[in-house]
Amino acid sequence: MGKKSKVKSQKSKFVFAIGRRKTATAKVRLFSGKGEILVNGKPIGDYFSGEVAKIAYLKPFQATDTLGKYYATIKTEGSGKEGQLEAVIHGLARALDKENSKLYHSVLKKSKLLTRDPRAKERRKVGLAGKARKKKQSPKR
């Protein structure tokens, strides 16, 4: 058995924010400086692959013109990849807002990045045919 190498934890200041979408939550730690954004220990480009996803998760930084000035470590759980991606975007926007509310709040608000999307799966109701709104077939005669 080999020795496990310990990674020294960086004791630097960070801003903490939580982003949510559907049942996904993203816990964001935003650090100032250069570095790469990690999601669940992986680089964000590997975790959310594709050009559309890249455009989406860079939105908060592009809206506030802070691309390259901050990096983050993010822990996501729940829902699927798309829900987690939108939770990450929400979390990053909230963290940037906490970092410097005077500068970024109005810009992020106009870009609709601070608003939590309330849409979620509707619960199924008793007496219906398996789905939230599906009705049972009625006999014709």
C-alpha positions in Angstrom: 0.0 0.0 0.0 1.4 3.4 -1.0 1.2 6.5 1.0 -1.6 8.9 0.3 -0.3 12.4 -0.5 -2.0 15.1 1.4 -2.9 18.2 -0.5 -2.4 21.3 1.6 -5.6 23.3 2.0 -5.4 26.9 0.9 -6.4 29.1 3.8 -7.5 32.0 1.7 -10.6 34.1 1.9 -13.5 33.0 -0.2 -17.2 33.9 -0.7 -19.7 31.1 -0.1 -23.1 30.9 -2.0 -25.6 28.2 -2.8 -27.4 27.9 -6.2 -30.4 25.8 -6.8 -32.5 24.5 -9.8 -35.1 21.7 -9.7 -33.7 19.3 -7.1 -30.0 20.2 -7.8 -27.9 22.3 -5.4 -24.5 23.8 -6.0 -22.4 24.9 -3.1 -20.0 27.5 -4.5 -16.8 28.8 -2.9 -15.5 31.8 -4.9 -11.8 32.8 -4.6 -10.2 35.9 -6.1 -7.2 35.3 -8.3 -6.3 33.0 -11.1 -7.1 29.3 -11.1 -9.5 26.8 -12.6 -13.0 26.2 -11.6 -13.5 22.7 -10.1 -16.8 20.9 -9.9 -16.9 17.8 -7.6 -13.0 17.7 -7.9 -13.0 17.7 -11.7 -12.3 20.7 -14.0 -15.6 22.3 -15.0 -14.9 21.7 -18.7 -14.7 17.9 -18.0 -17.7 17.8 -15.8 -20.0 19.8 -18.1 -18.7 19.0 -21.6 -19.8 20.8 -24.7 -19.7 24.3 -26.1 -23.3 25.2 -25.0 -22.5 24.3 -21.4 -19.2 26.4 -21.6 -21.1 29.5 -22.8 -23.7 28.9 -20.0 -21.3 28.6 -17.0 -19.2 31.6 -18.1 -22.3 33.8 -18.3 -21.9 35.3 -14.7 -18.3 36.2 -15.4 -19.0 37.6 -18.8 -21.9 39.7 -17.5 -19.8 41.2 -14.8 -16.6 41.4 -16.9 -14.6 39.4 -14.4 -13.4 36.5 -16.6 -10.1 35.3 -15.2 -10.3 37.3 -12.0 -12.0 34.6 -9.9 -11.9 30.9 -9.6 -14.2 28.5 -7.6 -14.6 25.1 -6.1 -18.1 23.8 -6.4 -19.9 20.8 -5.0 -23.1 19.7 -6.8 -25.7 17.1 -5.9 -29.2 16.1 -7.0 -31.1 16.2 -10.3 -29.3 15.7 -13.6 -26.4 17.4 -15.4 -28.6 20.1 -16.9 -30.2 21.0 -13.5 -26.7 20.9 -11.9 -25.4 23.3 -14.6 -28.1 25.8 -14.0 -27.6 25.5 -10.2 -23.9 26.2 -10.7 -24.7 29.3 -12.8 -27.1 30.5 -10.1 -24.5 29.8 -7.4 -21.7 31.6 -9.2 -23.9 34.7 -9.8 -24.9 34.8 -6.1 -21.3 34.5 -5.0 -20.2 37.3 -7.3 -23.1 39.4 -5.9 -21.9 38.7 -2.4 -18.3 39.6 -3.4 -19.1 43.1 -4.6 -22.9 43.9 -4.5 -22.5 47.5 -5.5 -20.8 46.7 -8.8 -22.3 43.4 -9.8 -25.9 43.3 -8.4 -27.7 45.4 -11.1 -25.8 43.7 -13.9 -26.6 40.2 -12.7 -30.2 41.2 -11.9 -30.7 42.5 -15.5 -29.1 39.3 -16.9 -31.7 37.3 -14.8 -28.8 35.3 -13.2 -29.8 36.0 -9.6 -33.4 34.8 -10.0 -34.0 31.2 -8.9 -36.0 29.3 -11.5 -39.1 28.0 -9.6 -40.1 25.4 -12.1 -39.9 21.9 -10.7 -41.6 18.5 -11.3 -45.3 18.6 -10.2 -46.2 16.0 -7.6 -48.5 13.1 -8.7 -52.0 13.3 -7.3 -54.0 10.4 -5.8 -56.8 9.0 -8.0 -55.3 10.0 -11.3 -53.7 7.7 -13.9 -50.1 7.7 -12.7 -49.0 11.2 -13.7 -49.6 14.7 -12.2 -52.4 15.7 -14.5 -53.2 12.6 -16.6 -56.9 11.6 -16.2 -58.2 8.0 -16.3 -60.0 7.0 -19.5 -63.8 7.3 -19.1 -66.1 4.7 -20.7 -68.2 6.0 -23.5 -71.3 3.9 -23.1 
